């Protein structure tokens, strides 16, 4: 099977449900953001220090979930193709919440806004968090209206995933002994110089 088909050379692509749409359609933006997020998580996994490789299985599960999110976003609501998709269930959100709680219980309390960065793994998790927020915004634009079912759950999942990625960034920094830079502290230091 060839990777290239030439069918997209004129700016159109096919959805999972079969319709041809412009490559700059909001639906393409939405699942493109999810794909970008998935790739960033792959980079995060590849760069995890040995002390944090226990996170690999968890992050790989999230990558698999994101492929399901992308499939839902690449399918026209109400089409017969929805029947072929894996239902996106609330248990996925509950699993993320449990992971957030587990990571967060080891962290010192927040004392202000933190600047994204720190250890490369923490910085990468912050990048993933911001892409996740963009994916959530674009997914919300293409969801007909907040409704029950898999689409509503995947919107909640993306929202919770950005929370997870924030806590993950803090966890990576904490576990590698990398201090977080507080925004207020940085402002006070700048004013003093």
N, C-alpha and C positions, 0 to 999 in steps of 0.2 A: 504494500500500500504506500503510495507516495504521500509525502507531507504536504506538498503543494498541489492545489487543484486548479487555480486560476479563477475560480468562481467568485472570489472576492476582489478581483482586480478593479472593479468599477465602483468600489465603495459600498457594496452590499454584503451581508452575511446572513446565514440561516440560523434561526433559533432552534432549540431542541425540538420545539413543537412544529417545526417545518417552515414557518413563515420567513420570507426574505425581508430584511429591514436594513436601513442605513447603518453603517458602522458607527455613526455619531449619535445614534438613538440613545435615549436615557437608559433603556434596558441594557444596552451594551456597556454603557458607563458603569452601571450597577454591578453586573457580573464581572466586568473587567477589573473593578476595584477589589472584588473578592478574590480574583485570580492573583492580582498584585499582592494582596495581603498574604495569600497562601505561599507565594514565592518568598516573601520577606520572612515568613516563619521557617521556610526551608533554609534560608540563610542563617537565621538565628540558631536552628538546630545544628547546622554544620559548624558553627562557631562556638558552641557551648564549651566552656572549660570542663575539664574532667570532673570537677567537683559538682557540676550541675547536669551531667549527662542523664541523671535519673529523670529529668524533665522531658527527655526525648519521646517516650511513649505517650505522655500526656499531650505534647505538642503535635505529634503525628496524628493522634485521634482528632484534634482540632482541625488539622489539615483535611482529614477525611470528611469531617462535618462541613467544612467550607466547600468541598466539591459538591455536596448535596445542596448547600445554599445556592451555589452558582447554577446548578441544574434547575432549581425552582425559579430563579430569576431569569433563566434562559427559556422559560416555558410560558406561553400566553395563558393567562388565567382562564380556566373553564375549558381548555382544550383537552382532547382525548389523551394527549401525551402526559397529562398530570397523573394518570393511572399507572404509568410506568415508573414514576418517581418514588423514592423512599420517603415515606411520611416523616415530616420533621416534628418530633414530639417534644412536649414540655420537659421530659426527662433529661434532654440535652442541656436545657437551661439549668435545671437543678444540679446536674453534674458539674457545670461550670461554677455555680455558686459554692458548691462544696470544695472545689479546687481553690477558689478565691479565699475561702475561710481557712483552709489548711495552710496556704502560703502566708496569709496575713497574720496568723497567730504567732509567727516567728519574727515579725517585724516590729521595730520600735514605733510608737505612735507618731503620726504626722504632726509637725509643729508649724506648718506653713506650706506654701506652694513650693514644689521642687522644680528645678530646671531639668529638662530631659537631658540625659547623658549618663556619665559614670562609666562603669565597666562596659566594654563593647557589647556584651550580651544584654546588659540593661538598656544601653542606648538603642540597640536593635529592637528590643521590646517596645520602647517608646515610639519608634518609627512605626512599628506594626500597629500600635494603639491609634495613632493618628490616621493611618490608612483605613483602619477598621471604622473609625468615626465617619470618614468620607463614604465608605461603602454603605454604612447605615443610612446616611443622608440620601444617597442615590437610590438605595433599595426602597426607602420610604416614598420617594417620588414615583416609582413605578408600581408600587402596590396600589391596586384600585382604590381601596380605602381600608383603614384598619379593619380586619375581619377575622373571624375565627379560622382555625385550621393552620396548616403548615406555614403559610406566608406570615401570619401574625406571630407564630412561634419563632420563625427565623429572624424577624425584626427584633424580637426580644433577645434572641440569642446574640445577634450582633451587638446590641447594646451592652449585654452582660460580658461579651467577649472583650470589649474595650476596657471594661473594669478589670477583668482578669489580666489583660496585658499591662495595665498600669501597676497592679500589684506584682505581677511577674517581673517588671522592670525593677521595682524596689527590692524584690526578693533576690534577683540576680546581683544587684549592687551589694546588698547586705551579705549574701553568702560569699562573695568574693572580697569582702572587706573594703569595698569602695564607698567612700562617703558621698551622700547626696548633697548637692548644692541647693540651699534654700534661696528662693527668690528674694525675700526680704533681706537676708544676710548680704546677698550680693549688692543690693541697692544701697544698703548702709555703707558697705565698704567702698563703693564707687563714689558716694557723696563725700567720704572722708579724704579721698585722694585728690 
